[in-house]
Amino acid sequence: MNGDGITLPAASRVVAGARTVLESNWRIEGYTVPNGAVYPFQWLWDSCFHAITWAALDVPDRARRELSHLFRTQSELGFVPHVDYETDPKHHAKFWGRKGQSSITQPPMFGHAIAELAWRGVFIDDLVEPATRGLNFLLDERARIDGLVALCHPWESGGDDCPRWDHWCPGGWEAGRWYDIKGELVGTVEQAADGSPISNPSFQVASCGFNALVAFNARELAGVTGDDELRRKADALATTLATRWDASLATWVDAGDSAATSGRIRTLDALLPVLVDSNRPALDAAFAQMLDPAAFGGACGPTGVHRAEPSYEQRTYWRGPAWPQLTYLMWVAACRQNRPKAQEKLATMLIGGATTSHWAEYWDADDGTGLGAAPQSWATLAAVVALDQDEY
């Protein structure tokens, strides 16, 4: 058991389970769908996590193909759409105003994915150019707010219904009404001549979580390629992001219209700057909260929202459950920041949650009850963590 009553299987069983999930969700076009029934297309940050797991499972060809296929729809400016509808190009075409792909992006996790593949000896030379263009699109072309990269839509953050966007749902958040508002916000995105999303005057926000992932992925890729200019941009963004730390709240605060409202709500994604920050007191506070059962801590992962927040809902989509990709990223941060206690605890959280939930999309942080689609491919990140642990 992991100390919280959750039984942890042997690493070999975790690996075998992960392989079964990925195999069942692999498509001949060259990518892994998140879930065959609910998410039957290719999603950007999902595929980056799939590639990392394929590489950890020693299937380098699929790891490479996953990322190569991801850049298939990249724009001239470098924008990478968050969904590729290759197998049904007309799907949601009216909604997005284009056929074949969406009109917004997602966290550019391909920088980290390429670094992980390179570390495992996978050939990545042909992936470097499109990944660099993808990151430079965000760093150079995307609008800025107080020096941070702006979001064009809440879906770009990956956290669709995160309480940080409640500023744009006046009168109180409600899932159905928020979905309609998200649809309206698609129509207010401003695009470059090639269709790349540049800004959104109706959604003025620079998410700390998203900016942390941009800076982190740029640093990861520059670490592989030696691209000093990309590293400089990443460091500059991380320096600006560090100014958003609020010690009284023990969180980083978003820039933009929600800075004084929902942009201050304590959510797990708002702690993603632990990937790039060097402020010891901030890091101490952030990691302590992840493990504290009165804050984010749970037997099967950190909750998505601080338990003391009024918006916390234990099993509601993006309002409280644990998410495997976020737990994985916090585990990566603990590894990089030399936090062995947090590293070990986050590892057992992810392994316990993924296996107890039967590889669900997300789950109850306390007991691992599976929520959302299942099996969901990114839950297989638990195998990456299990393989890394000498003992748990």
N, C-alpha and C positions, 0 to 999 in steps of 0.2 A: 504494500500500500504506500501511498505518497504522503502519509501523515495526516491526511484529511479524510480518510475512509474510502479513497478511490483506489481500486486495484489496478496496478500497472502491469501489463503483459510483458513478456520477454521481448527484447529488441527484435529478435527474429520474427516474432508474430506481428509486430508493428510494421516491419518492412514488408512482410508477405501481404498484410492487409492493404497497405498503401499501393503495392504493385497491382493488386487485383482491382482497386478503384481506378487507378490511372489507365490500366489496360482496357477496362470496360468503357471508359470515356474518351479513348483515343479515336481519332477520325482519320480516314485515309488521306484527307487533304493535307494533313501534316500538323495537327494541333490537337490538344485535349480540351473537350468541352467541360465547363464547370459541372454541369449535371445534364444528362441527356434529355430529360423531360422539361425541366424548368428553364435551363440555360443552354440551348442547343447550338450556340454559336461560339466564336472565339472572343474572349474578353481580354483586354490589355494586361492589367496587373495580375489577373488570374494566371494567364499563360506564362508570365515571368516566374511565378511561384511554381507552376508545373515544371518548367524547364529546370529549376533548381533541384526539384525532387527527382526528376528523370536522371539528372546527372549524379545525384547522390546514390541512386539505385543502379548506377553503372550502365545506363542506357544512353550513351552520348549522342547517338544519331537523333533520337527523339528530342533530346534537350536542345540540340542545334536547330532542328526543323521547327520546333515550337517557336523559337525566337525569330528565325528567318521568315516564317509565315506571318508573324506579327507585323513585320514592316512592309508587307505586301501592299497595304493601302496608304502608306505614308505620303503626305503631300509634298509639293515642291519646297515649301518652307521648312518642312521637317515634322509637322504635326502628325501624330499617330492617333487615329480614331480609337475610341474605347471599345467599340464592337465592330466586328467584321462579319457581315451577313452573306458570306460567299455562297453558301448552299441555298439561300433564298434571298436574292438581292432586293426583291420588292418588299421584304418584311420591314414594316415600320418606315418605309420610304417617305410616305406623306408626313409622318411625324417629324422626321429629321430634315426633310426638304432635299433629300438626295437618296440615290439608290446604292445599295451595297455596303454602306458603313454609316456609323453615327457621325454627328457633327461636333462632338466634344471629345475630350481626352480623359485619361485617368492617371493616377500616380505612375511616373516613369520608372517602374521597377526594373527595367531592362539593364540599367547600369549595374545594379547589384547582381542581377542574374548572370550577366556576362562575366563579371569578376569571379563569381562562384564557379562558372564553367571553366574559366581559365585556370583557376586554382586546382581544379580536378584534371587538368591536362586536356580539356576539350578544345578543339580548333575553333577560334572565335574571330579570326582576322576579317572575314567578310561581314561580320556583324557590327564591327566597330564604327564604320562610317555612318550607317543609318542611326545607330544609337547616339552617336555624337550629335548628329543633326537634330534628333528628337529632343535631346536635352538643351541644345542651343536655341531651339525654337522657343522653349519656355523661358530660358534665361535672357534671350535677346529680343524676341518678337512680342511676347505676351505683355499685356499692360502691367504696370506696377502700382502698388498702393503702399505708401510710406516705405518704399524701398523693397517691398516683398512682392513676389509673383502673385498676380490676381487669379482667382478662380473665375471661370465663365459660367459655371453651373454647379449646384451642390453635388450632382452625380460625379463631377470630376474628382472630388475628394475621395471617392470610393465609399463614403459614409452617407448613404442616401438620406436617411431620416435622422441624422445626428442632431441632438438638441442645439448644437452650435448654429443651426440655420433657423431657429425658432423666431428670430427677428423678422424673417420674411413670411411668417405665418401669424399675423396679428390676430388677437382674440383668443389665442391658445392653440397649441398644436393638435391636429386631428388628422389621422392617416389619409382619409379620403380627400379632404380639402387640401392637404399638403401635396398630394399627388397631382391634383389639378394645377396648383401653383407651380410645381416643377415643370409641368407641361408648358405653361405660359412662359416660363423662363427660358425654355429652349428657343422660343421665337424672338427673344430680345438679345440673343448673342450677336455680337458684331464680328464680322469675318473679314479676313484679308482677301485679296483678289483671287487667290487659289482655293478659297473656302475654309482656310484655317481659322479657328476661333481665337480672337484677339482680346476681346473684352466684353463686358455685359453691364451697361449702365443701370440695369434694374437689379443687379446682384453685385454690389460693390464690397468685396471681401477678399482679404488675403489670409488664407488659413495657415495657422502655424504648423499643423500636421502636414499639409501638402507641401509647404515650403521646406520643411525638414526632409521630406522624401526627395524633393528635387535636389537639394544640396547634397544629401547623402549619396544619391545615385550618381551625381556628377563626380563626386570624390571617388566613388568606387570605380567608375570607368576610367577616370584620370589615373588612378593607381595602377591600372593595367596597361594603359596606352602611353603614359608619360606626358599627357597633354597638359602642359603647364597653364595654358590660357583657360581651359575648362576648370582646372583646379582653382585658379585664381577667382573665377566667377563663383564657384561653389563656396569658397572660403568667405568671400564678400557677402554672399547671401546668408551664410551661417552667422556671421558677425552681426548683421542687421537683425536676424531672427532672435539672437540672444537678448536684444533690448526689449523683447516682448515678455520676458519673464516677470511675473508678479509674485513676489515672495509672500504677500499676505494671503493670496489664494493658492499658492503653491502650484501654479500652472502657467503656461504661456498663453497670452491673450491675442486673439486675432486682430488684424488691422482692418480698417474700413468701417462701414456703417454700423456694424454690430459690436464695435469695440467696447461700448459702454453697456451693452445688453447681453444677448446670447453668446457673443464671442468670448465671454468670460466664464461660461459654464464649464465645470470640471469634467472633461471627457478624456477617455484613454488616448484617442488620436491626438489630442492637444499636448500629450506628453512625448510625442514622437521626436521632438528636438533633442531628446537624450541620445539620438543617433549622431548628432553633430555638435552638441554644446560641450563646453569645457569648464563651465562654472560649477565648481565642486558643491557648494550649498544647494544649487538648483538640482543637480544630479542626485544628491543625497535625498532630497525631499521627494523627487519624482519616483525613484526606485523604492523608497520606503512606502509610498502610497500604493504602488502596484501590488505589494505583498501584504498590506494591512487589511484585514477583513472588515475593518470599519470604514475603509476607503474604497479601493478597487479590488482588493484581494479576494480570491475565491479558490476552492479546491481544484477547479477545472479551468482556471484562467482568470486574468483580471477582468472585471466587469467593464463594459463599454462606457459607462457613466458612473461617476462617483456616487456611492450609495446614499450620501447625505443630500444630494441634489433633488429638488422637487420634481425634476423631469425624469428621474430614475424609474424605470419599469423593468423588472427582473427578466421578463421573457418577451419584451416587445422589440421588434426589428430596429436595431441601432439605438435603442434607448436603454440598454442595460446588459444584454447577454454578452458572453465572451466570444471573440472572433479569432479563429486560428491564425490568420495572417498578421493580426496585430500582436498576438502573443509571440509569434515567431519573431517579429521585428523588435519587440522589446527584449527577447532573448538574444538576438544579434547585438543589440545595444549593450546588454549586460556583458557579453563576451568582449566587445571592443573596449568597453570602459573598465574592464578588469573588476567586475562585480561578481565574484564566484557564488556568493549566497543567492543573489538574484538570478544568476544564470541557472543554477541547479533547480531553484524553485520554479522558475518559468518553464523550464524543460519538463518537469514532472506535471505541471499544469496542462501543458499542451498535449503531452502524450496521454494523460488521463482523460482529458476532455475529448480528444479526437476518437479514442477507442471506446469510451463509455457512450458517446453519442452515436456510435456507428458511422463515423466519418461525416457528420452533419455539416451544413453550411455555417452554422453558429450554434451555440448551446447555452443552457443555464450554467452560469459560472460556478454555482454551488454544488450541483449534483450531476452535471453532465447530460441532462435531458436534451436530446437532439431537437433542434429547431430549424426551420427553413427546409431547403432541399437536401436530400441525402440519397446516395453518397455524393459529397461535393469534393471535387478534386483538390482544392487547396488545403483541405484538412490533412492531406498526405504530407504536409510539411512536418507533421509529427515524426515521420520516418527520418527526416533530415536531422532532427534533434536527437532522436534515439540513437542513430548511428554515431553521433558526435559524443555521446555520453559513454564514458568508460564504465560507469556503474550508476544505477539510479534505483 
